[in-house]
């Protein structure tokens, strides 16, 4: 086998492994968030579209891991959202945050 053929195989293997290890924000959404939040419509909680357009990354992550200490800062009168601090790794938290932010309105 010549070197020209080995390089593409190595690249395919590398990208397959790196993509397999990435955490999927949509999968996390379906597991933890879908019962109360929907992507573009209000359910029990605000839609991801609304959240993405009104909050920063820090506010989104802060509310996911410590909602009882964030709700007043975000303008809510109360919070029934549970904390996911002990449920999500930082990688999962980043993935769900990126998924939420993918619904931010595109401004021309």
C-alpha positions in Angstrom: 0.0 0.0 0.0 1.5 3.4 -1.0 1.6 6.4 1.3 -0.9 8.3 -0.8 -3.6 5.8 0.0 -2.8 5.5 3.8 -3.2 9.3 4.5 -6.9 9.4 3.5 -7.6 6.3 5.6 -5.9 7.8 8.6 -7.9 11.1 8.1 -11.2 9.2 7.8 -10.4 7.2 11.0 -9.4 10.4 12.9 -12.6 12.3 11.9 -14.8 9.3 12.6 -13.4 8.9 16.1 -13.5 12.7 16.9 -17.1 13.0 15.7 -18.1 9.9 17.7 -16.8 11.4 20.9 -18.6 14.7 20.5 -21.5 15.2 22.8 -24.8 15.8 20.9 -26.7 18.8 22.3 -29.9 17.7 20.6 -29.7 14.3 22.3 -29.2 16.0 25.7 -32.2 18.3 24.9 -34.4 15.3 24.3 -33.2 13.5 27.4 -33.3 16.4 29.9 -35.2 19.4 28.5 -37.9 18.4 26.1 -40.6 17.9 28.8 -40.6 21.6 29.6 -38.9 23.3 26.7 -39.4 23.1 22.9 -37.2 24.5 20.3 -39.4 27.3 18.9 -42.6 27.4 20.8 -43.4 28.0 24.5 -44.2 24.8 26.4 -44.0 24.8 30.2 -40.9 26.9 30.0 -39.6 29.3 27.4 -38.6 28.1 24.0 -34.9 27.7 23.1 -35.5 30.5 20.5 -36.6 32.9 23.2 -33.8 31.8 25.5 -31.1 32.2 22.8 -32.3 35.6 21.9 -32.5 37.0 25.4 -29.6 35.3 27.4 -25.8 35.1 27.3 -23.9 31.8 27.5 -23.2 32.4 31.2 -26.9 33.1 31.9 -27.9 30.0 30.1 -25.4 27.7 31.8 -26.0 29.4 35.2 -29.7 28.8 35.0 -29.2 25.1 34.0 -26.9 24.4 36.9 -28.3 26.8 39.6 -31.8 27.9 38.6 -32.8 28.8 42.2 -30.0 31.4 42.3 -30.6 32.8 38.8 -34.3 33.2 38.3 -34.6 36.7 39.8 -31.6 37.9 37.8 -33.4 36.6 34.6 -36.6 38.5 35.5 -38.7 35.5 36.7 -41.0 35.6 39.8 -40.2 32.0 40.6 -38.4 29.0 39.3 -39.6 25.4 39.1 -36.7 24.3 36.9 -34.5 21.6 38.6 -30.8 21.9 38.8 -28.7 19.8 36.4 -25.4 20.5 38.2 -25.0 16.9 39.3 -26.5 15.5 36.0 -24.4 17.1 33.3 -20.7 17.2 32.7 -19.1 20.4 31.4 -19.0 18.9 27.9 -22.7 18.1 28.0 -23.5 21.6 29.4 -21.5 23.2 26.6 -23.3 21.0 24.0 -26.8 21.8 25.2 -25.8 25.5 25.4 -24.6 25.4 21.8 -27.8 23.6 20.8 -29.9 26.3 22.5 -27.9 29.1 20.9 -28.4 27.5 17.5 -32.0 28.9 17.7 -30.9 32.5 18.0 -32.5 34.6 15.3 -30.2 35.5 12.4 -30.0 39.2 12.0 -29.1 40.6 8.6 
